[in-house]
Amino acid sequence: NGWELARYFRSKPEFKDMGILILTGIGESLNDMTSPLYGADAYLDKPFELDDLISKVEEVVSLVRGRQAAAESSAG
């Protein structure tokens, strides 16, 4: 499932910069607890509106760019 894929990708160094957005129908309160455990950057409950999906994708892209900038700053 998506949570196991998120965990797998987070365990692989070659995917460290990849953003992960989970689309799920398990419920918001459970997602709040589960997302950090599996390494997802964000989640979106189903059903969702296209505008909400676009907003979440932008949020994840921003998080990834922030992580990359922080890594570059600490490396150089």
C-alpha positions in Angstrom: 0.0 0.0 0.0 1.0 3.7 -0.1 2.2 3.8 3.5 4.5 0.8 2.9 5.8 2.4 -0.3 6.5 5.6 1.6 8.5 3.7 4.2 10.4 1.8 1.5 11.4 5.0 -0.3 12.4 6.7 2.9 14.7 3.8 3.6 16.7 4.2 0.4 19.3 6.9 0.1 18.8 7.4 -3.6 15.2 8.6 -2.9 16.1 10.9 0.0 15.1 14.0 -2.0 11.8 12.7 -3.2 8.6 14.2 -1.9 5.9 11.9 -0.8 2.2 12.7 -0.8 -0.2 10.0 0.3 -3.8 10.0 -1.1 -5.8 8.1 1.4 -9.3 7.4 2.7 -8.5 6.2 6.2 -9.5 9.4 8.0 -7.8 12.6 9.0 -7.0 11.7 12.6 -5.4 8.4 11.7 -3.5 10.1 8.9 -2.1 12.7 11.3 -0.5 9.9 13.4 0.5 7.7 10.5 2.1 10.2 8.1 5.2 10.9 10.2 5.7 7.2 11.1 6.0 6.2 7.4 7.9 9.3 6.2 5.2 10.9 4.1 5.6 14.7 3.6 1.9 15.2 3.4 -1.4 13.4 2.9 -4.7 14.2 1.4 -8.0 12.6 2.3 -10.2 11.1 -0.4 -12.4 12.3 -1.9 -10.6 15.5 -2.7 -10.9 18.5 -5.0 -8.3 19.1 -7.7 -7.5 22.5 -6.2 -6.7 20.7 -2.9 -4.4 18.2 -4.7 -2.6 21.0 -6.5 -2.1 22.8 -3.2 -0.7 19.7 -1.5 1.7 19.0 -4.4 2.9 22.6 -4.1 3.4 22.1 -0.3 5.4 19.0 -0.8 7.6 20.6 -3.5 8.2 23.5 -1.1 9.2 21.1 1.6 11.6 19.2 -0.7 13.2 22.4 -1.9 13.7 23.6 1.7 15.4 20.3 2.7 17.6 20.6 -0.4 18.6 24.1 0.5 19.3 23.2 4.1 21.5 20.3 3.0 23.4 22.5 0.6 23.9 25.1 3.3 25.3 22.6 5.8 27.5 20.9 3.2 29.1 24.1 2.0 
